[in-house]
Amino acid sequence: MEARGTSPPLSATSLNPPFKPTTYFTSQAQRVRRQLSGLHRRGTKRARLQPSPRASMSPSSTHPDPTAGEPGSAGATPAAHVASAGVPTRPRRTTAQSDIHETILHPGNVRINVQGAFIVSDEPTTPRSEDYEHDPRDIRLPNHTAVVSHVAVDIGGSLAKLVYFSREPEESSIGGRLNFLKFETDRIDSCIEFMRKLQADHRRQNGSAPEELCVMATGGGAFKFYDKIREALGVEVIREDEMECLIIGLDFFITEIPDEVFTYREESPMEFIPYPPQPPSIYPYLLVNIGSGVSMVKVSGPRQYERIGGTSLGGGTLWGLLSLLTGARNFEDMLKLAEKGDNSTVDLLVGDIYGAGYNKIGLKSTHIASSFGKVYKMKRAAEREAEDGCNGDSSSHYSEHDHVAGSSELPHSPAKFRSEDISRSLLYAVSNNIGQIAYLHAEKHNLEKIYFGGSFIGGHAQTMHTLSYAIRFWSKGSKQAYFLRHEGYLGSVGAFLKRQPRNWGRRKSFEGTKRTSME
């Protein structure tokens, strides 16, 4: 993780008289400029009352620089700013003005006010585009008034997830909202171009220089595209640890956003957990983050985590195989196909083997005995029929596979398996595998709460049902699967929050940092 070069914002106790905590300005730059003006007036007055400059340079001075940090801290005064004992200057005033000037150029942290935050479901204000998808569930922050001078992006192997703050368009509305967009990583140039537009908007609205916008980046692409983003935007790009951002983002959603976390059952598709969480302590838990691959992270406390396992069979597996087997062009198309599919046409079910359920061991007739288990037998039968001189039309034998409107059949396939059925079968196969591995890790580490995150889920009902059912089935009801409405943005939200001062949350959710070794 890179060290940050921005100066810390001036606290209310840095000036005399202090600012009231409830005072807000339209931007941090304006606030600091007012501080600078007041400090200059007070410094001029003190100059007539204080002893000679040489005396004020004494090492035994009992008036430390209020803007200097502790030795070794990010806010410590650089050695270049410390005048030698033989130079007749006023170091206190000069150092303060230098730090304030640096803060004007690099606004640094801003405290996000989450009081009264809620999720909206109205039409996104961002213009529609083929280059990205705007999640309509923005998070409204009605009480946040300060300028936010950074955006955050989580760049994975398949998708880049962007989070940024925007003001409400109506003049009568106060506050703003967090916006959520995702791009295909192959179109990273479109993501960078969108950030360039945000940069221009930030300059127009706040009168700041374009380089003041900071990009908080996480994920593998934060390193792969680091130079590209920095050169294209001419801004500071701060790379953050991926796992830590995931945990910070998840903790934020659990503790700060009402109606964000829910459980899923067929009879009760979306049952939100109580807010604030009961009991107040949300730890320990297991985070199963499903992106291109899958990472499983044990979380013991605020920023105390350990990666305990994972699997390479994740969203990238589903995406890759379906792109080969179907005509779907993107992940959303694949999920839509799966919604219309019938996996029983390609999966071998328990009922196909026993004629009914195997109730003695708890298996229903509809349980999958073998994913894609029917494909080989049916395909060979169709091929033999073709070899015997048939015209290739196997509808008399396989009428259940006939082409329907909106479907796309596999090319050169005598059995004519529907893309919808293949998509649903493969979705079940990947989801069941992840669910069972998640249960095994939770059982091994004695974890009862399992949170599923990542763009693979995408709010898709069948995916959540499969994962939730797998956890209930294998744990015999002793463990619970949880889902989120912003499941794909844990990392980008965590990176966004990393720009904040410590303990900014209402319940100080993010105090302290402790990470165990990750394999």
C-alpha positions as a printed Julia matrix, in Angstrom:
519×3 Matrix{Float64}:
   0.0     0.0     0.0
   1.41    3.31   -1.01
   2.04    6.1     1.49
  -0.1     9.15    0.93
   1.46   12.47    0.2
  -1.45   14.71    1.11
  -1.34   16.89    4.17
  -3.9    16.17    6.88
  -6.81   18.6     7.11
  -6.58   21.21    9.83
  -8.57   20.28   12.91
 -10.84   22.69   14.76
  -8.29   22.94   17.56
  -5.55   24.16   15.21
  -6.8    27.74   15.25
  -7.73   30.3    17.85
 -10.64   30.93   18.19
 -11.72   27.44   17.04
 -14.34   26.8    14.38
 -17.67   25.44   15.51
 -18.09   21.77   14.52
 -21.42   22.54   12.87
 -19.94   25.14   10.51
 -19.85   24.0     6.88
 -18.34   25.61    3.82
 -18.96   24.72    0.22
 -15.49   23.25   -0.15
 -12.5    22.39    1.94
 -10.39   24.77   -0.1
 -12.67   27.67    0.87
 -12.55   26.64    4.52
  -8.76   26.54    4.51
  -8.5    29.86    2.68
 -10.57   31.44    5.45
  -8.3    29.83    8.01
  -5.29   31.2     6.18
  -6.75   34.69    6.18
  -7.49   34.57    9.9
  -4.1    33.11   10.71
  -2.35   35.83    8.74
  -4.2    38.56   10.65
  -3.41   36.98   14.01
   0.19   36.37   12.99
   0.61   40.05   12.11
  -0.75   41.06   15.49
   1.48   38.58   17.35
   4.54   39.85   15.46
   4.34   43.11   17.39
   4.1    41.34   20.75
   6.51   38.41   20.43
  10.28   38.53   21.11
  12.83   38.53   18.33
  12.63   35.84   15.66
  15.9    34.3    16.85
  14.45   33.83   20.33
  11.36   32.12   18.92
  13.63   29.62   17.14
  14.97   28.29   20.45
  14.79   24.48   20.71
  13.37   24.91   24.21
  10.32   26.75   22.93
   7.14   25.63   24.67
   4.9    26.59   21.73
   4.95   23.72   19.21
   3.66   24.17   15.69
  -0.04   23.3    15.83
   0.01   22.02   12.23
   3.0    19.72   12.68
   2.36   16.01   13.18
   4.1    13.55   15.43
   7.6    12.5    14.36
   7.31    9.99   11.55
   3.61   10.66   10.9
   2.1    11.72    7.58
   1.52   15.17    9.02
   5.05   15.76   10.34
   6.74   18.91    9.11
   9.28   18.12    6.36
  12.9    18.85    7.23
  13.07   21.32    4.37
  10.53   23.5     6.19
  12.62   23.75    9.37
  14.89   26.81    9.28
  18.36   26.64   10.77
  19.01   28.45   14.07
  20.96   31.17   12.31
  18.21   32.28    9.93
  16.08   35.14   11.32
  12.6    34.0    10.22
   9.27   33.32   11.82
   9.02   29.51   11.43
   5.66   29.13   13.15
   3.79   31.38   10.76
   5.73   30.28    7.69
   5.18   26.59    8.41
   1.48   27.1     9.03
   1.02   29.0     5.8
   2.99   26.36    3.91
   0.85   23.55    5.29
  -2.34   25.44    4.55
  -1.19   26.16    1.01
  -0.45   22.45    0.57
  -3.93   21.61    1.84
  -5.46   23.98   -0.69
  -3.6    22.21   -3.48
  -4.37   18.73   -2.13
  -7.65   18.8    -0.16
  -7.06   15.3     1.23
  -9.62   13.71    3.52
 -13.23   14.79    3.84
 -15.6    13.5     6.47
 -18.6    11.73    4.9
 -21.82   12.35    6.81
 -23.91    9.16    6.66
 -26.61   10.37    9.06
 -29.99    9.63    7.51
 -28.53    7.66    4.59
 -30.95    5.53    2.58
 -31.13    3.61   -0.69
 -33.11    5.15   -3.55
 -34.64    3.3    -6.47
 -35.37    6.14   -8.86
 -33.99    6.57  -12.36
 -30.21    7.15  -12.39
 -29.15   10.69  -13.17
 -26.16    9.43  -15.17
 -26.88    9.31  -18.93
 -27.34    5.82  -20.35
 -24.47    4.35  -22.3
 -23.47    1.07  -23.9
 -20.07    1.42  -22.22
 -21.31    0.97  -18.66
 -24.24   -0.01  -16.48
 -25.48    2.38  -13.8
 -26.93    0.62  -10.78
 -30.23    2.41  -10.06
 -29.88    1.88   -6.29
 -27.93    5.0    -5.43
 -27.29    5.74   -1.75
 -28.72    9.1    -0.75
 -26.67   11.15    1.74
 -29.05   13.99    2.66
 -26.84   15.46    5.38
 -23.48   15.5     3.61
 -22.58   19.03    2.52
 -18.79   19.04    2.06
 -17.04   18.62   -1.26
 -15.78   15.12   -2.09
 -12.61   15.35   -4.15
 -12.08   11.69   -4.99
 -13.59    8.74   -6.85
 -12.95    5.05   -6.25
 -12.64    2.16   -8.68
 -12.24   -1.57   -8.11
 -10.76   -3.1   -11.26
 -11.11   -6.87  -11.4
 -10.41   -9.41  -14.09
 -13.85   -9.05  -15.68
 -15.45   -5.84  -14.39
 -14.38   -2.4   -13.18
 -16.69   -1.01  -10.48
 -16.75    2.77  -10.02
 -18.14    4.75   -7.05
 -18.42    8.53   -6.95
 -20.31   11.24   -5.06
 -22.61   13.72   -6.8
 -24.75   16.66   -5.7
 -28.51   16.55   -5.99
 -29.57   18.27   -9.23
 -32.45   20.16   -7.62
 -31.41   23.37   -5.91
 -34.02   22.77   -3.21
 -32.37   19.47   -2.22
 -29.37   19.35    0.06
 -26.72   16.69    0.28
 -25.92   14.26   -2.49
 -25.6    10.6    -3.29
 -23.17    7.78   -3.95
 -23.39    6.53   -7.54
 -22.46    3.03   -8.68
 -21.32    2.12  -12.2
 -19.66   -0.92  -13.69
 -17.65   -1.33  -16.88
 -16.2    -4.39  -18.55
 -12.49   -4.39  -17.81
 -11.83   -4.85  -21.51
 -13.34   -1.35  -21.88
 -11.15    0.28  -19.27
 -10.66    3.23  -21.62
 -14.38    3.98  -21.3
 -14.04    3.93  -17.52
 -11.1     6.34  -17.65
 -13.01    8.63  -20.01
 -15.94    8.68  -17.58
 -13.57    9.66  -14.77
 -12.27   12.43  -17.01
 -15.83   13.79  -17.25
 -16.16   13.63  -13.47
 -12.9    15.54  -13.26
 -14.28   18.29  -15.51
 -17.53   18.44  -13.52
 -15.57   18.68  -10.27
 -13.58   21.61  -11.61
 -16.65   23.41  -12.94
 -18.66   23.02   -9.72
 -15.91   23.73   -7.2
 -13.55   26.01   -9.1
 -10.64   23.71   -8.42
  -7.74   22.56  -10.54
  -8.33   19.3   -12.44
  -5.47   17.57  -10.67
  -7.25   17.95   -7.33
  -9.5    14.97   -8.1
  -7.92   11.88   -6.56
  -8.52    8.31   -7.74
  -8.64    5.59   -5.09
  -7.99    2.29   -6.85
  -8.08   -1.33   -5.73
  -8.14   -4.76   -7.33
  -5.59   -6.26   -9.68
  -6.28   -3.59  -12.28
  -5.17   -0.89   -9.84
  -1.64   -2.08  -10.56
  -2.12   -3.16  -14.16
  -3.65    0.15  -15.26
  -1.95    2.43  -12.73
   0.23    4.29  -15.24
  -2.57    4.49  -17.77
  -4.99    6.15  -15.34
  -2.4     8.52  -13.93
  -1.2     9.66  -17.35
  -4.69   10.01  -18.82
  -6.09   12.07  -15.93
  -2.95   13.71  -14.56
  -4.1    13.01  -11.0
  -2.88   11.2    -7.94
  -3.79    7.49   -8.01
  -3.69    5.8    -4.6
  -3.67    2.01   -4.68
  -5.3     0.22   -1.76
  -5.16   -3.39   -0.59
  -7.98   -5.39   -2.18
  -8.91   -7.58    0.78
  -8.89   -4.7     3.24
 -11.16   -2.67    0.96
 -13.62   -5.56    0.74
 -13.88   -5.77    4.53
 -14.2    -2.0     5.01
 -16.9    -1.86    2.34
 -18.87   -4.74    3.82
 -18.63   -3.38    7.38
 -19.91   -0.04    6.08
 -22.93   -1.6     4.41
 -23.76   -3.74    7.45
 -23.48   -0.99   10.05
 -24.36    2.23    8.23
 -26.92    1.6     5.46
 -30.5     0.52    6.3
 -32.19   -2.1     4.1
 -28.89   -3.16    2.55
 -28.3    -6.67    3.93
 -30.93   -9.39    3.58
 -31.55  -13.12    3.64
 -33.14  -15.05    0.8
 -35.72  -17.83    0.7
 -38.23  -18.74   -1.97
 -41.09  -18.03    0.42
 -39.45  -14.77    1.57
 -37.15  -13.53   -1.23
 -35.8   -10.4     0.5
 -35.97  -10.21    4.29
 -33.81   -7.33    5.57
 -31.78   -7.74    8.73
 -32.56   -5.39   11.66
 -30.93   -1.97   11.57
 -28.79   -1.17   13.41
 -27.49   -4.75   13.63
 -28.59   -6.78   16.64
 -26.46   -7.65   18.49
 -24.24   -4.62   17.83
 -21.18   -6.8    17.25
 -21.28   -8.23   13.73
 -18.17  -10.39   14.13
 -16.98  -12.98   13.39
 -18.2   -13.78    9.91
 -17.13  -15.3     6.6
 -17.03  -13.17    3.46
 -17.35  -15.1     0.21
 -16.42  -12.68   -2.54
 -17.35  -14.04   -5.97
 -15.68  -12.24   -8.81
 -13.76  -13.84  -11.67
 -12.49  -16.23   -9.0
 -13.65  -16.73   -5.42
 -11.96  -15.6    -2.2
 -13.13  -16.63    1.26
 -12.11  -14.33    4.09
 -12.56  -14.86    7.82
 -13.27  -11.53    9.55
 -12.74  -11.43   13.32
 -13.1    -7.68   13.95
 -12.81   -4.25   12.34
 -10.11   -4.71    9.7
  -9.0    -7.98   11.31
  -9.16  -10.61    8.62
  -7.52  -13.65    7.11
  -7.99  -15.2     3.69
  -8.7   -18.84    4.5
  -9.44  -20.23    1.06
 -11.02  -19.83   -2.33
 -11.61  -21.47   -5.69
 -10.84  -20.7    -9.31
 -14.36  -21.75  -10.33
 -16.16  -18.43  -10.11
 -17.8   -15.8   -12.25
 -15.04  -15.99  -14.84
 -15.74  -19.72  -15.24
 -19.42  -19.12  -15.9
 -18.72  -16.21  -18.2
 -16.05  -18.05  -20.18
 -17.96  -21.3   -20.68
 -21.23  -19.6   -21.58
 -19.47  -17.39  -24.1
 -18.31  -20.61  -25.79
 -21.59  -22.49  -25.47
 -24.17  -19.77  -26.12
 -24.59  -16.62  -28.13
 -24.59  -14.38  -25.05
 -22.3   -11.37  -25.42
 -22.09  -10.2   -21.79
 -22.75  -11.33  -18.26
 -26.18   -9.7   -18.06
 -27.32  -11.55  -21.18
 -26.14  -14.8   -19.62
 -28.17  -14.2   -16.46
 -31.24  -13.35  -18.52
 -30.85  -16.6   -20.45
 -30.56  -18.53  -17.18
 -33.8   -17.0   -15.91
 -35.68  -18.55  -18.86
 -33.95  -21.92  -18.76
 -34.9   -25.39  -17.54
 -31.87  -27.23  -16.22
 -33.71  -30.56  -16.07
 -33.23  -30.94  -19.83
 -29.45  -31.18  -19.43
 -28.86  -32.08  -15.76
 -29.27  -35.63  -14.47
 -31.63  -35.39  -11.49
 -32.16  -37.73   -8.55
 -35.6   -38.51   -9.96
 -34.03  -39.63  -13.24
 -32.08  -42.27  -11.32
 -34.55  -43.42   -8.66
 -37.82  -42.48  -10.3
 -38.58  -40.41   -7.19
 -36.77  -38.77   -4.33
 -34.24  -40.53   -2.12
 -35.92  -39.4     1.08
 -33.87  -41.65    3.34
 -30.83  -39.42    2.83
 -32.78  -36.19    2.32
 -32.59  -35.9    -1.48
 -35.61  -34.66   -3.41
 -36.37  -35.9    -6.89
 -35.49  -32.44   -8.26
 -31.99  -32.42   -6.72
 -29.16  -32.44   -9.23
 -27.27  -35.72   -9.24
 -24.93  -34.73  -12.08
 -24.6   -31.35  -13.78
 -24.87  -31.78  -17.58
 -25.37  -35.49  -16.89
 -27.93  -35.94  -19.69
 -25.95  -34.21  -22.4
 -23.63  -37.01  -23.46
 -26.34  -39.66  -23.71
 -28.75  -37.43  -25.62
 -26.05  -36.1   -27.92
 -24.83  -39.61  -28.8
 -28.39  -40.76  -29.48
 -28.93  -37.84  -31.86
 -25.64  -38.53  -33.62
 -26.51  -42.2   -34.11
 -29.85  -41.19  -35.54
 -28.1   -38.87  -37.98
 -25.65  -41.61  -38.96
 -28.54  -43.98  -39.7
 -29.64  -41.69  -42.5
 -32.1   -39.4   -40.78
 -32.38  -35.85  -42.02
 -31.14  -34.43  -38.71
 -34.54  -33.29  -37.5
 -34.83  -34.95  -34.11
 -37.93  -33.1   -33.04
 -39.95  -36.34  -32.91
 -37.61  -37.66  -30.25
 -36.62  -34.45  -28.5
 -39.64  -32.2   -28.75
 -38.81  -30.72  -25.34
 -35.74  -29.14  -26.92
 -37.5   -27.47  -29.83
 -36.45  -23.94  -30.62
 -38.61  -21.27  -29.0
 -38.79  -17.59  -29.68
 -35.89  -15.71  -28.14
 -33.65  -18.74  -27.69
 -30.36  -19.46  -29.41
 -29.54  -23.09  -30.1
 -26.04  -24.46  -30.18
 -24.6   -24.54  -33.71
 -23.91  -27.98  -35.21
 -25.65  -29.72  -32.29
 -27.96  -32.56  -33.38
 -29.74  -32.55  -30.01
 -30.34  -28.79  -30.25
 -29.81  -27.92  -26.59
 -31.24  -24.54  -25.75
 -28.87  -21.82  -24.58
 -31.31  -20.95  -21.8
 -31.15  -24.49  -20.38
 -27.37  -24.65  -20.63
 -27.05  -21.26  -18.9
 -29.25  -22.31  -16.01
 -27.46  -25.63  -15.59
 -24.02  -24.03  -15.53
 -25.19  -21.3   -13.15
 -26.41  -24.0   -10.76
 -23.18  -25.97  -11.11
 -20.93  -23.02  -10.25
 -23.22  -21.73   -7.47
 -23.61  -25.14   -5.82
 -19.86  -25.63   -5.83
 -19.24  -22.23   -4.23
 -21.97  -22.81   -1.65
 -20.56  -26.14   -0.53
 -16.98  -24.83   -0.28
 -18.25  -21.82    1.7
 -20.04  -24.13    4.13
 -16.93  -26.27    4.62
 -14.79  -23.24    5.45
 -17.44  -21.83    7.79
 -17.73  -25.19    9.54
 -13.98  -25.54    9.92
 -13.61  -22.07   11.46
 -16.85  -22.15   13.48
 -18.47  -19.22   11.65
 -22.26  -18.95   11.6
 -22.71  -15.85    9.41
 -21.74  -16.06    5.75
 -21.89  -12.93    3.56
 -21.86  -13.37   -0.2
 -20.52  -10.49   -2.28
 -19.25   -9.9    -5.78
 -20.68   -9.09   -9.19
 -21.34  -12.77   -9.92
 -24.52  -12.6    -7.84
 -25.94   -9.53   -9.54
 -29.21   -9.67   -7.6
 -30.08  -12.82   -9.55
 -32.78  -14.78   -7.72
 -31.67  -18.25   -8.82
 -28.08  -17.58   -7.77
 -29.09  -16.38   -4.31
 -31.54  -19.26   -3.92
 -28.85  -21.81   -4.82
 -26.24  -20.34   -2.46
 -28.7   -19.89    0.39
 -30.14  -23.38   -0.03
 -26.67  -24.93   -0.12
 -25.74  -23.29    3.19
 -29.0   -24.35    4.87
 -28.82  -27.88    3.49
 -25.23  -28.68    4.43
 -25.33  -26.9     7.8
 -28.77  -28.3     8.68
 -29.92  -24.76    9.39
 -27.1   -23.84   11.79
 -25.57  -21.24    9.44
 -27.12  -18.32    7.59
 -26.32  -16.87    4.18
 -26.58  -13.08    3.79
 -26.7   -11.0     0.61
 -26.37   -7.29   -0.2
 -28.09   -4.94   -2.61
 -24.69   -3.52   -3.61
 -22.86   -6.84   -3.54
 -20.61   -5.98   -6.45
 -19.25   -2.75   -4.95
 -17.68   -3.84   -1.66
 -14.14   -3.2    -2.86
 -14.8     0.13   -4.55
 -16.8     1.44   -1.56
 -14.02    0.28    0.76
 -11.47    2.17   -1.34
 -13.74    5.23   -1.32
 -13.91    5.12    2.48
 -10.14    4.73    2.82
  -9.9     8.41    1.93
 -11.8     9.29    5.1
 -10.36   10.14    8.52
 -10.35    7.34   11.04
 -13.47    6.89   13.19
 -15.67    8.9    10.86
 -18.69    6.57   11.18
 -21.53    7.11   13.63
 -20.56    4.02   15.58
 -16.83    4.26   14.87
 -17.06    1.06   12.88
 -13.63    1.28   11.35
 -11.35    2.03   14.29
  -8.05    0.23   14.19
  -6.32   -1.84   11.55
  -5.07   -5.36   12.01
  -4.45   -7.87    9.28
  -3.25  -11.42    9.65
  -1.04  -12.99    7.04
  -2.75  -13.97    3.82
  -1.73  -16.95    1.77
